Structure formats: C-alpha cells, structure tokens
Amino acid sequence: MSPSRPAVELLGISKDFVADPYPVYAALRERGPVHRVVTPEGEDLWIVVGHEECRAAYVDPRFSRDWRTHGHLAPQLPAYAHGPGNAHVLLSDPPDHTRLRRLVAREFTPRRIEALTPRVQQVTDALIDAMEAGGARAADVIDALAFPLPMTVICDLLGVPDLDRDSFRGWSNEVVAPTGPEAEAAAYGAAMPYLTELIQDKRKAPGDDLLSALIHTADEEGDRLSADELLSMAFLLIVAGHETTVNLIGNGLRALFHHPDQLALLRGDLPGLIEGAVEEILRFDGPVEGSTPRIAREDVDFGGEHIPAGSSVVIVMADADRDGARFEEPGRFDIRRDARGHIAFGHGLHYCLGAPLARLEGRVALRTLLERFPDLAADGSPDAGPWIPGLLIRGVRKLPVRW
C-alpha cells in the first residue's frame, strides 16, 4: 500500500466540477479507486470511485456512520455529531442499526407505500392544475411540483399535515448542503424543538399514520423506539423523504431535455417506458451524488491507499453508476437500458429505506407532467442552476419550464 497522498483539488481538475462532476470522477477512477480530495467547499476528505469499489466500501465495517461513538477520532466534528435528533438508522452501525431498522421497517412497509399511490396522483394533479391556473404557460417546476409533491406526501404519511414547510425547507437545505458549521448547527437547533412538539401532539391524538405507528410499535420482546430515536427518525424521514424525490424529478427532466430523442421515445409510450426511464435517470444522474460521510474507525488500507483513522470517507455513487466496467456506454442516456444494479439508493445495510416511495413519486410526477403538457420544454438552459453545493445532493435549486 502506498502512503497517503496530498489532497487533490476537485476544482483544480475542472472549474465546472459542480455542474458536471462526472469527467472529474472518471479521470480520478483511471488513476485508482481511492483519492484524498479537497471539495469546492474546502473540505479535506477521501472519496471512493468505481462501481465494485463503492459497493465494497458500503459493506466495509471499518467505515462507520456512528459519529457519536467514533467522532472523537476526527479532527473536526460535523454539527450533527452530538445533541438530539441523531439516533436514527443513517447515523448508526450494527447492532444499533439492525435494531432500529427492524423497528422502523415493521411500519414503513411496501404495502403502506403502495397504498399511497392514489394520494400521490391526487397531489400531483392538484399541483399541475395550479401550475396552469389562469392560463399560465411557464413555471419553476422545482417550486411548483418537485418540492411540494414529496413534502406533502411525507407529511401525510407521518401524519403532520400542518408542518411549517417553508421553515423546514430551509432547515433541510442547510442539513444536506451546509453553508457553514454554525448555520448547520442552527438548523438542527431549530428543527428539534419543532419536531418534539409535533410528536407530543401526536402522542396525545394518535392517528392512522406512520408517526403514530412508530410511537407505539414494539417488537416481540417489547423493544420500542426511545424518545430521541423517535425524534431522530421523524427528522430523517422528513428530510430524506423529500430531498431525494425533488432532485429525482429535477434531474430527470434535465436529462430528458438534454436528450430530445429519449424524451420523444418516452412520450410515445409513457405506460410502458416510465418505470425504466426512472431507473435510467437514477443511474445516469441520480439525486444523491455521494454518500453521507463515513469515519475511518482505524487506519484502513483500501483500494491501494492508506486511509488514516478519523478520516471522512465519501462513497461516490454518481461515479459508480457511470463506470464502464459495470454499464456499457455509461455516458449514454438510454431509457430502454437495463439499469438494474445501479447504487443510486446506496448498497448494503444502509440501502435507502424510502427508495420505493421516491420511485413511486418520480414515476407519477414525470408521467403526469408529460401527459398534461405534451410540449413541455426547458425555459432557458436546464443547467442554469443555482446548483446545490456539496458532494451529497445532486441537483439545481430552480428549473424553469414552459408548455
């Protein structure tokens, strides 16, 4: 194994990295699967690229998600390392993760998700009605549909329809793409009391919803979620339950606008091609660019590099799904491709619990948009941005369209 190399500036490889990171990742992959980099935001961390290496990193127990236990190894703790709201599956390792996921999965079932289909369609139809109200022929599809659809559905699912969505959107944006440690900590600090009160209200007046079910669920031995675990799961479900779908819809439309032949093909057979189109969108330009950071629990030799204990490690799914060793002509967007095997939703024990819901919302939103607006097109450059910063979420904040 080689000694640790100096960090590579991602913007030094390409000034267009934020808008188009794929050539940068591909160039790094040609040199090897593991690299120490400096992100455009100035973070010094390690990334893993390549399909097989990313899958291997996801299941390597030396890379931990539990910052509460192993954060002392890191030179700088993330804002979420301590405090309430961090006792959920995304910030835990086995056996804690195994227990938490088992309890949540008892209620977050495929049957419950499938039952949401009529509601997803109803919300989509209402939002598109509002888009064209008064004869309007243009809108920002992120604000008009991609954000309110999944936010409404996840709030319905949890039973918190009165959520202050504008405030929560700001908190969520800060969590997934922090503008700085203080702002990130402030977002957590504002969201936790707010959610605590919502949960207290739900305890007093439970309903037929996921949050009420999580409050009362218990396994065969009587184990149940603690107060902090419940708060943490509510926070995770709301944030992850909308951020992924927002950018699945946005990135999907951008890909279709950039590939008019594929857009025409999809319009010609929406019922037959929409499911495959969503999978290809997830592979080609998925909403999650890289994993949430792992911490090296010990000195790790991986992919020909020596990663010191305490290092932050990000698994780049965006590159894994553009790896020619796994997908033929990976840079070609083809909605008829068999895109199965992509890791847009992660891999292993941290595979996204909400993947079925995101897929459902993506299918309904894109199909209905194209049915209702046969002439839907980008209103200007679909890549005008602004782009979401950081290596976690891939997408644009705005996407003007016309019809």
Sequence and secondary structure as in RCSB ss.txt:
>XXXX:A:sequence
MSPSRPAVELLGISKDFVADPYPVYAALRERGPVHRVVTPEGEDLWIVVGHEECRAAYVDPRFSRDWRTHGHLAP
QLPAYAHGPGNAHVLLSDPPDHTRLRRLVAREFTPRRIEALTPRVQQVTDALIDAMEAGGARAADVIDALAFPLP
MTVICDLLGVPDLDRDSFRGWSNEVVAPTGPEAEAAAYGAAMPYLTELIQDKRKAPGDDLLSALIHTADEEGDRL
SADELLSMAFLLIVAGHETTVNLIGNGLRALFHHPDQLALLRGDLPGLIEGAVEEILRFDGPVEGSTPRIAREDV
DFGGEHIPAGSSVVIVMADADRDGARFEEPGRFDIRRDARGHIAFGHGLHYCLGAPLARLEGRVALRTLLERFPD
LAADGSPDAGPWIPGLLIRGVRKLPVRW
>XXXX:A:secstr
 B     EEHHHH TTTTT  HHHHHHHHHH SEEEEE TT  EEEEE SHHHHHHHHT TTEE  HHHHGGGSS
S  GGGSSSS  SGGG  TTHHHHHHHHHHTTS HHHHHTTHHHHHHHHHHHHHHHTGGG  EEEHIIIIITHHH
HHHHHHHHT TT  HHHHHHHHHHHHS S HHHHHHHHHHHHHHHHHHHHHHHHS  SSHHHHHHH   TT    
 HHHHHHHHHHHHHHHHHHHHHHHHHHHHHHHH HHHHHHHHHTHHHHHHHHHHHHHHHH SB S   EEESS E
EETTEEE TT EEEE HHHHTT TTTSSSTTS  TTS  TT  TT  GGG  TTHHHHHHHHHHHHHHHHHH TT
 EESS TT S B  SSSB  BS  EEE 
